[in-house]
Amino acid sequence: MQAGEWNLALETLCNILIEEEIPINFKAYELLQEVGNILNMERDTWEMLKVHVTP
């Protein structure tokens, strides 16, 4: 993030959450989705996190 690589930072965060099967709440998922949309990223970046969303 310090280097201005926002897309890479979000992609890395999502990959870690997916690989480590870390549960996230719906609000966190929405925030990741919002940031991804602002950065014009592919939806696949965060969509795979849906299975890790807890109620």
mmCIF file of the N, C-alpha and C atoms, coordinates in Angstrom:
data_MODEL
# 
_entry.id   MODEL 
# 
loop_
_atom_site.group_PDB 
_atom_site.id 
_atom_site.type_symbol 
_atom_site.label_atom_id 
_atom_site.label_alt_id 
_atom_site.label_comp_id 
_atom_site.label_asym_id 
_atom_site.label_entity_id 
_atom_site.label_seq_id 
_atom_site.pdbx_PDB_ins_code 
_atom_site.Cartn_x 
_atom_site.Cartn_y 
_atom_site.Cartn_z 
_atom_site.occupancy 
_atom_site.B_iso_or_equiv 
_atom_site.pdbx_formal_charge 
_atom_site.auth_seq_id 
_atom_site.auth_comp_id 
_atom_site.auth_asym_id 
_atom_site.auth_atom_id 
_atom_site.pdbx_PDB_model_num 
ATOM 1   N N  . MET A 1 1  ? 0.822   -1.189  0.000   1.00 0.00 ? 1  MET A N  1 
ATOM 2   C CA . MET A 1 1  ? 0.000   0.000   0.000   1.00 0.00 ? 1  MET A CA 1 
ATOM 3   C C  . MET A 1 1  ? 0.867   1.255   0.000   1.00 0.00 ? 1  MET A C  1 
ATOM 4   N N  . GLN A 1 2  ? 2.005   1.216   0.670   1.00 0.00 ? 2  GLN A N  1 
ATOM 5   C CA . GLN A 1 2  ? 2.864   2.380   0.725   1.00 0.00 ? 2  GLN A CA 1 
ATOM 6   C C  . GLN A 1 2  ? 3.399   2.750   -0.655  1.00 0.00 ? 2  GLN A C  1 
ATOM 7   N N  . ALA A 1 3  ? 3.503   1.773   -1.531  1.00 0.00 ? 3  ALA A N  1 
ATOM 8   C CA . ALA A 1 3  ? 4.014   2.029   -2.880  1.00 0.00 ? 3  ALA A CA 1 
ATOM 9   C C  . ALA A 1 3  ? 2.907   2.462   -3.834  1.00 0.00 ? 3  ALA A C  1 
ATOM 10  N N  . GLY A 1 4  ? 1.666   2.556   -3.321  1.00 0.00 ? 4  GLY A N  1 
ATOM 11  C CA . GLY A 1 4  ? 0.556   2.959   -4.173  1.00 0.00 ? 4  GLY A CA 1 
ATOM 12  C C  . GLY A 1 4  ? -0.030  1.825   -4.980  1.00 0.00 ? 4  GLY A C  1 
ATOM 13  N N  . GLU A 1 5  ? 0.279   0.611   -4.613  1.00 0.00 ? 5  GLU A N  1 
ATOM 14  C CA . GLU A 1 5  ? -0.227  -0.568  -5.326  1.00 0.00 ? 5  GLU A CA 1 
ATOM 15  C C  . GLU A 1 5  ? -1.528  -1.045  -4.677  1.00 0.00 ? 5  GLU A C  1 
ATOM 16  N N  . TRP A 1 6  ? -2.560  -0.226  -4.754  1.00 0.00 ? 6  TRP A N  1 
ATOM 17  C CA . TRP A 1 6  ? -3.828  -0.526  -4.084  1.00 0.00 ? 6  TRP A CA 1 
ATOM 18  C C  . TRP A 1 6  ? -4.463  -1.813  -4.617  1.00 0.00 ? 6  TRP A C  1 
ATOM 19  N N  . ASN A 1 7  ? -4.443  -2.001  -5.925  1.00 0.00 ? 7  ASN A N  1 
ATOM 20  C CA . ASN A 1 7  ? -5.036  -3.208  -6.507  1.00 0.00 ? 7  ASN A CA 1 
ATOM 21  C C  . ASN A 1 7  ? -4.310  -4.459  -6.017  1.00 0.00 ? 7  ASN A C  1 
ATOM 22  N N  . LEU A 1 8  ? -2.995  -4.395  -6.010  1.00 0.00 ? 8  LEU A N  1 
ATOM 23  C CA . LEU A 1 8  ? -2.210  -5.535  -5.545  1.00 0.00 ? 8  LEU A CA 1 
ATOM 24  C C  . LEU A 1 8  ? -2.472  -5.808  -4.066  1.00 0.00 ? 8  LEU A C  1 
ATOM 25  N N  . ALA A 1 9  ? -2.607  -4.758  -3.279  1.00 0.00 ? 9  ALA A N  1 
ATOM 26  C CA . ALA A 1 9  ? -2.880  -4.923  -1.848  1.00 0.00 ? 9  ALA A CA 1 
ATOM 27  C C  . ALA A 1 9  ? -4.223  -5.608  -1.624  1.00 0.00 ? 9  ALA A C  1 
ATOM 28  N N  . LEU A 1 10 ? -5.254  -5.189  -2.339  1.00 0.00 ? 10 LEU A N  1 
ATOM 29  C CA . LEU A 1 10 ? -6.571  -5.803  -2.181  1.00 0.00 ? 10 LEU A CA 1 
ATOM 30  C C  . LEU A 1 10 ? -6.563  -7.245  -2.670  1.00 0.00 ? 10 LEU A C  1 
ATOM 31  N N  . GLU A 1 11 ? -5.912  -7.477  -3.795  1.00 0.00 ? 11 GLU A N  1 
ATOM 32  C CA . GLU A 1 11 ? -5.829  -8.828  -4.336  1.00 0.00 ? 11 GLU A CA 1 
ATOM 33  C C  . GLU A 1 11 ? -5.091  -9.757  -3.364  1.00 0.00 ? 11 GLU A C  1 
ATOM 34  N N  . THR A 1 12 ? -4.017  -9.273  -2.781  1.00 0.00 ? 12 THR A N  1 
ATOM 35  C CA . THR A 1 12 ? -3.247  -10.064 -1.817  1.00 0.00 ? 12 THR A CA 1 
ATOM 36  C C  . THR A 1 12 ? -4.085  -10.368 -0.581  1.00 0.00 ? 12 THR A C  1 
ATOM 37  N N  . LEU A 1 13 ? -4.787  -9.364  -0.070  1.00 0.00 ? 13 LEU A N  1 
ATOM 38  C CA . LEU A 1 13 ? -5.643  -9.574  1.096   1.00 0.00 ? 13 LEU A CA 1 
ATOM 39  C C  . LEU A 1 13 ? -6.704  -10.623 0.805   1.00 0.00 ? 13 LEU A C  1 
ATOM 40  N N  . CYS A 1 14 ? -7.373  -10.510 -0.316  1.00 0.00 ? 14 CYS A N  1 
ATOM 41  C CA . CYS A 1 14 ? -8.411  -11.483 -0.679  1.00 0.00 ? 14 CYS A CA 1 
ATOM 42  C C  . CYS A 1 14 ? -7.823  -12.882 -0.821  1.00 0.00 ? 14 CYS A C  1 
ATOM 43  N N  . ASN A 1 15 ? -6.656  -12.992 -1.451  1.00 0.00 ? 15 ASN A N  1 
ATOM 44  C CA . ASN A 1 15 ? -6.016  -14.300 -1.621  1.00 0.00 ? 15 ASN A CA 1 
ATOM 45  C C  . ASN A 1 15 ? -5.669  -14.938 -0.285  1.00 0.00 ? 15 ASN A C  1 
ATOM 46  N N  . ILE A 1 16 ? -5.170  -14.136 0.646   1.00 0.00 ? 16 ILE A N  1 
ATOM 47  C CA . ILE A 1 16 ? -4.837  -14.663 1.976   1.00 0.00 ? 16 ILE A CA 1 
ATOM 48  C C  . ILE A 1 16 ? -6.099  -15.145 2.686   1.00 0.00 ? 16 ILE A C  1 
ATOM 49  N N  . LEU A 1 17 ? -7.162  -14.342 2.636   1.00 0.00 ? 17 LEU A N  1 
ATOM 50  C CA . LEU A 1 17 ? -8.420  -14.735 3.280   1.00 0.00 ? 17 LEU A CA 1 
ATOM 51  C C  . LEU A 1 17 ? -8.957  -16.037 2.692   1.00 0.00 ? 17 LEU A C  1 
ATOM 52  N N  . ILE A 1 18 ? -8.844  -16.185 1.377   1.00 0.00 ? 18 ILE A N  1 
ATOM 53  C CA . ILE A 1 18 ? -9.341  -17.392 0.708   1.00 0.00 ? 18 ILE A CA 1 
ATOM 54  C C  . ILE A 1 18 ? -8.458  -18.599 1.044   1.00 0.00 ? 18 ILE A C  1 
ATOM 55  N N  . GLU A 1 19 ? -7.149  -18.444 0.886   1.00 0.00 ? 19 GLU A N  1 
ATOM 56  C CA . GLU A 1 19 ? -6.227  -19.568 1.109   1.00 0.00 ? 19 GLU A CA 1 
ATOM 57  C C  . GLU A 1 19 ? -6.241  -20.049 2.560   1.00 0.00 ? 19 GLU A C  1 
ATOM 58  N N  . GLU A 1 20 ? -6.341  -19.115 3.495   1.00 0.00 ? 20 GLU A N  1 
ATOM 59  C CA . GLU A 1 20 ? -6.332  -19.479 4.913   1.00 0.00 ? 20 GLU A CA 1 
ATOM 60  C C  . GLU A 1 20 ? -7.732  -19.798 5.432   1.00 0.00 ? 20 GLU A C  1 
ATOM 61  N N  . GLU A 1 21 ? -8.738  -19.687 4.551   1.00 0.00 ? 21 GLU A N  1 
ATOM 62  C CA . GLU A 1 21 ? -10.138 -19.949 4.896   1.00 0.00 ? 21 GLU A CA 1 
ATOM 63  C C  . GLU A 1 21 ? -10.558 -19.159 6.138   1.00 0.00 ? 21 GLU A C  1 
ATOM 64  N N  . ILE A 1 22 ? -10.213 -17.885 6.133   1.00 0.00 ? 22 ILE A N  1 
ATOM 65  C CA . ILE A 1 22 ? -10.523 -17.000 7.249   1.00 0.00 ? 22 ILE A CA 1 
ATOM 66  C C  . ILE A 1 22 ? -11.949 -16.465 7.072   1.00 0.00 ? 22 ILE A C  1 
ATOM 67  N N  . PRO A 1 23 ? -12.808 -16.695 8.054   1.00 0.00 ? 23 PRO A N  1 
ATOM 68  C CA . PRO A 1 23 ? -14.180 -16.177 7.938   1.00 0.00 ? 23 PRO A CA 1 
ATOM 69  C C  . PRO A 1 23 ? -14.211 -14.661 8.087   1.00 0.00 ? 23 PRO A C  1 
ATOM 70  N N  . ILE A 1 24 ? -15.106 -14.028 7.352   1.00 0.00 ? 24 ILE A N  1 
ATOM 71  C CA . ILE A 1 24 ? -15.305 -12.587 7.456   1.00 0.00 ? 24 ILE A CA 1 
ATOM 72  C C  . ILE A 1 24 ? -16.801 -12.325 7.596   1.00 0.00 ? 24 ILE A C  1 
ATOM 73  N N  . ASN A 1 25 ? -17.157 -11.199 8.202   1.00 0.00 ? 25 ASN A N  1 
ATOM 74  C CA . ASN A 1 25 ? -18.579 -10.890 8.300   1.00 0.00 ? 25 ASN A CA 1 
ATOM 75  C C  . ASN A 1 25 ? -19.045 -10.196 7.020   1.00 0.00 ? 25 ASN A C  1 
ATOM 76  N N  . PHE A 1 26 ? -20.349 -10.046 6.900   1.00 0.00 ? 26 PHE A N  1 
ATOM 77  C CA . PHE A 1 26 ? -20.916 -9.511  5.668   1.00 0.00 ? 26 PHE A CA 1 
ATOM 78  C C  . PHE A 1 26 ? -20.478 -8.071  5.427   1.00 0.00 ? 26 PHE A C  1 
ATOM 79  N N  . LYS A 1 27 ? -20.349 -7.280  6.487   1.00 0.00 ? 27 LYS A N  1 
ATOM 80  C CA . LYS A 1 27 ? -19.927 -5.894  6.347   1.00 0.00 ? 27 LYS A CA 1 
ATOM 81  C C  . LYS A 1 27 ? -18.513 -5.824  5.751   1.00 0.00 ? 27 LYS A C  1 
ATOM 82  N N  . ALA A 1 28 ? -17.622 -6.690  6.221   1.00 0.00 ? 28 ALA A N  1 
ATOM 83  C CA . ALA A 1 28 ? -16.262 -6.724  5.682   1.00 0.00 ? 28 ALA A CA 1 
ATOM 84  C C  . ALA A 1 28 ? -16.286 -7.108  4.203   1.00 0.00 ? 28 ALA A C  1 
ATOM 85  N N  . TYR A 1 29 ? -17.123 -8.073  3.855   1.00 0.00 ? 29 TYR A N  1 
ATOM 86  C CA . TYR A 1 29 ? -17.259 -8.474  2.459   1.00 0.00 ? 29 TYR A CA 1 
ATOM 87  C C  . TYR A 1 29 ? -17.742 -7.301  1.606   1.00 0.00 ? 29 TYR A C  1 
ATOM 88  N N  . GLU A 1 30 ? -18.735 -6.580  2.110   1.00 0.00 ? 30 GLU A N  1 
ATOM 89  C CA . GLU A 1 30 ? -19.260 -5.427  1.383   1.00 0.00 ? 30 GLU A CA 1 
ATOM 90  C C  . GLU A 1 30 ? -18.180 -4.357  1.175   1.00 0.00 ? 30 GLU A C  1 
ATOM 91  N N  . LEU A 1 31 ? -17.358 -4.136  2.192   1.00 0.00 ? 31 LEU A N  1 
ATOM 92  C CA . LEU A 1 31 ? -16.282 -3.154  2.076   1.00 0.00 ? 31 LEU A CA 1 
ATOM 93  C C  . LEU A 1 31 ? -15.242 -3.576  1.040   1.00 0.00 ? 31 LEU A C  1 
ATOM 94  N N  . LEU A 1 32 ? -14.880 -4.861  1.039   1.00 0.00 ? 32 LEU A N  1 
ATOM 95  C CA . LEU A 1 32 ? -13.944 -5.366  0.036   1.00 0.00 ? 32 LEU A CA 1 
ATOM 96  C C  . LEU A 1 32 ? -14.521 -5.202  -1.363  1.00 0.00 ? 32 LEU A C  1 
ATOM 97  N N  . GLN A 1 33 ? -15.787 -5.500  -1.485  1.00 0.00 ? 33 GLN A N  1 
ATOM 98  C CA . GLN A 1 33 ? -16.473 -5.364  -2.768  1.00 0.00 ? 33 GLN A CA 1 
ATOM 99  C C  . GLN A 1 33 ? -16.496 -3.891  -3.198  1.00 0.00 ? 33 GLN A C  1 
ATOM 100 N N  . GLU A 1 34 ? -16.797 -2.998  -2.290  1.00 0.00 ? 34 GLU A N  1 
ATOM 101 C CA . GLU A 1 34 ? -16.846 -1.574  -2.609  1.00 0.00 ? 34 GLU A CA 1 
ATOM 102 C C  . GLU A 1 34 ? -15.488 -1.052  -3.074  1.00 0.00 ? 34 GLU A C  1 
ATOM 103 N N  . VAL A 1 35 ? -14.441 -1.431  -2.354  1.00 0.00 ? 35 VAL A N  1 
ATOM 104 C CA . VAL A 1 35 ? -13.095 -0.996  -2.736  1.00 0.00 ? 35 VAL A CA 1 
ATOM 105 C C  . VAL A 1 35 ? -12.711 -1.580  -4.097  1.00 0.00 ? 35 VAL A C  1 
ATOM 106 N N  . GLY A 1 36 ? -13.028 -2.844  -4.290  1.00 0.00 ? 36 GLY A N  1 
ATOM 107 C CA . GLY A 1 36 ? -12.734 -3.475  -5.573  1.00 0.00 ? 36 GLY A CA 1 
ATOM 108 C C  . GLY A 1 36 ? -13.430 -2.774  -6.730  1.00 0.00 ? 36 GLY A C  1 
ATOM 109 N N  . ASN A 1 37 ? -14.669 -2.374  -6.515  1.00 0.00 ? 37 ASN A N  1 
ATOM 110 C CA . ASN A 1 37 ? -15.404 -1.651  -7.555  1.00 0.00 ? 37 ASN A CA 1 
ATOM 111 C C  . ASN A 1 37 ? -14.785 -0.282  -7.811  1.00 0.00 ? 37 ASN A C  1 
ATOM 112 N N  . ILE A 1 38 ? -14.392 0.410   -6.748  1.00 0.00 ? 38 ILE A N  1 
ATOM 113 C CA . ILE A 1 38 ? -13.758 1.726   -6.904  1.00 0.00 ? 38 ILE A CA 1 
ATOM 114 C C  . ILE A 1 38 ? -12.468 1.604   -7.705  1.00 0.00 ? 38 ILE A C  1 
ATOM 115 N N  . LEU A 1 39 ? -11.724 0.514   -7.470  1.00 0.00 ? 39 LEU A N  1 
ATOM 116 C CA . LEU A 1 39 ? -10.457 0.295   -8.163  1.00 0.00 ? 39 LEU A CA 1 
ATOM 117 C C  . LEU A 1 39 ? -10.632 -0.352  -9.536  1.00 0.00 ? 39 LEU A C  1 
ATOM 118 N N  . ASN A 1 40 ? -11.902 -0.573  -9.945  1.00 0.00 ? 40 ASN A N  1 
ATOM 119 C CA . ASN A 1 40 ? -12.213 -1.191  -11.242 1.00 0.00 ? 40 ASN A CA 1 
ATOM 120 C C  . ASN A 1 40 ? -11.570 -2.558  -11.395 1.00 0.00 ? 40 ASN A C  1 
ATOM 121 N N  . MET A 1 41 ? -11.614 -3.339  -10.334 1.00 0.00 ? 41 MET A N  1 
ATOM 122 C CA . MET A 1 41 ? -11.030 -4.680  -10.366 1.00 0.00 ? 41 MET A CA 1 
ATOM 123 C C  . MET A 1 41 ? -12.063 -5.699  -10.827 1.00 0.00 ? 41 MET A C  1 
ATOM 124 N N  . GLU A 1 42 ? -11.573 -6.843  -11.272 1.00 0.00 ? 42 GLU A N  1 
ATOM 125 C CA . GLU A 1 42 ? -12.453 -7.947  -11.661 1.00 0.00 ? 42 GLU A CA 1 
ATOM 126 C C  . GLU A 1 42 ? -13.184 -8.462  -10.430 1.00 0.00 ? 42 GLU A C  1 
ATOM 127 N N  . ARG A 1 43 ? -14.458 -8.777  -10.597 1.00 0.00 ? 43 ARG A N  1 
ATOM 128 C CA . ARG A 1 43 ? -15.277 -9.271  -9.480  1.00 0.00 ? 43 ARG A CA 1 
ATOM 129 C C  . ARG A 1 43 ? -14.727 -10.571 -8.896  1.00 0.00 ? 43 ARG A C  1 
ATOM 130 N N  . ASP A 1 44 ? -14.042 -11.350 -9.707  1.00 0.00 ? 44 ASP A N  1 
ATOM 131 C CA . ASP A 1 44 ? -13.477 -12.617 -9.226  1.00 0.00 ? 44 ASP A CA 1 
ATOM 132 C C  . ASP A 1 44 ? -12.533 -12.407 -8.052  1.00 0.00 ? 44 ASP A C  1 
ATOM 133 N N  . THR A 1 45 ? -11.958 -11.215 -7.954  1.00 0.00 ? 45 THR A N  1 
ATOM 134 C CA . THR A 1 45 ? -10.996 -10.920 -6.891  1.00 0.00 ? 45 THR A CA 1 
ATOM 135 C C  . THR A 1 45 ? -11.614 -11.144 -5.519  1.00 0.00 ? 45 THR A C  1 
ATOM 136 N N  . TRP A 1 46 ? -12.850 -10.725 -5.340  1.00 0.00 ? 46 TRP A N  1 
ATOM 137 C CA . TRP A 1 46 ? -13.495 -10.857 -4.027  1.00 0.00 ? 46 TRP A CA 1 
ATOM 138 C C  . TRP A 1 46 ? -14.664 -11.836 -4.007  1.00 0.00 ? 46 TRP A C  1 
ATOM 139 N N  . GLU A 1 47 ? -15.206 -12.216 -5.140  1.00 0.00 ? 47 GLU A N  1 
ATOM 140 C CA . GLU A 1 47 ? -16.392 -13.080 -5.176  1.00 0.00 ? 47 GLU A CA 1 
ATOM 141 C C  . GLU A 1 47 ? -16.156 -14.440 -4.533  1.00 0.00 ? 47 GLU A C  1 
ATOM 142 N N  . MET A 1 48 ? -14.938 -14.959 -4.623  1.00 0.00 ? 48 MET A N  1 
ATOM 143 C CA . MET A 1 48 ? -14.660 -16.268 -4.022  1.00 0.00 ? 48 MET A CA 1 
ATOM 144 C C  . MET A 1 48 ? -14.716 -16.214 -2.501  1.00 0.00 ? 48 MET A C  1 
ATOM 145 N N  . LEU A 1 49 ? -14.747 -15.005 -1.937  1.00 0.00 ? 49 LEU A N  1 
ATOM 146 C CA . LEU A 1 49 ? -14.844 -14.856 -0.488  1.00 0.00 ? 49 LEU A CA 1 
ATOM 147 C C  . LEU A 1 49 ? -16.253 -15.117 0.029   1.00 0.00 ? 49 LEU A C  1 
ATOM 148 N N  . LYS A 1 50 ? -17.244 -15.160 -0.847  1.00 0.00 ? 50 LYS A N  1 
ATOM 149 C CA . LYS A 1 50 ? -18.628 -15.351 -0.406  1.00 0.00 ? 50 LYS A CA 1 
ATOM 150 C C  . LYS A 1 50 ? -18.808 -16.563 0.478   1.00 0.00 ? 50 LYS A C  1 
ATOM 151 N N  . VAL A 1 51 ? -18.070 -17.622 0.201   1.00 0.00 ? 51 VAL A N  1 
ATOM 152 C CA . VAL A 1 51 ? -18.222 -18.851 0.987   1.00 0.00 ? 51 VAL A CA 1 
ATOM 153 C C  . VAL A 1 51 ? -17.665 -18.689 2.392   1.00 0.00 ? 51 VAL A C  1 
ATOM 154 N N  . HIS A 1 52 ? -16.893 -17.639 2.645   1.00 0.00 ? 52 HIS A N  1 
ATOM 155 C CA . HIS A 1 52 ? -16.295 -17.416 3.960   1.00 0.00 ? 52 HIS A CA 1 
ATOM 156 C C  . HIS A 1 52 ? -17.063 -16.383 4.784   1.00 0.00 ? 52 HIS A C  1 
ATOM 157 N N  . VAL A 1 53 ? -18.165 -15.859 4.221   1.00 0.00 ? 53 VAL A N  1 
ATOM 158 C CA . VAL A 1 53 ? -18.949 -14.842 4.935   1.00 0.00 ? 53 VAL A CA 1 
ATOM 159 C C  . VAL A 1 53 ? -19.775 -15.523 6.019   1.00 0.00 ? 53 VAL A C  1 
ATOM 160 N N  . THR A 1 54 ? -19.642 -14.985 7.229   1.00 0.00 ? 54 THR A N  1 
ATOM 161 C CA . THR A 1 54 ? -20.421 -15.500 8.357   1.00 0.00 ? 54 THR A CA 1 
ATOM 162 C C  . THR A 1 54 ? -21.596 -14.553 8.635   1.00 0.00 ? 54 THR A C  1 
ATOM 163 N N  . PRO A 1 55 ? -22.666 -15.108 9.203   1.00 0.00 ? 55 PRO A N  1 
ATOM 164 C CA . PRO A 1 55 ? -23.844 -14.254 9.486   1.00 0.00 ? 55 PRO A CA 1 
ATOM 165 C C  . PRO A 1 55 ? -23.584 -13.215 10.566  1.00 0.00 ? 55 PRO A C  1 
# 
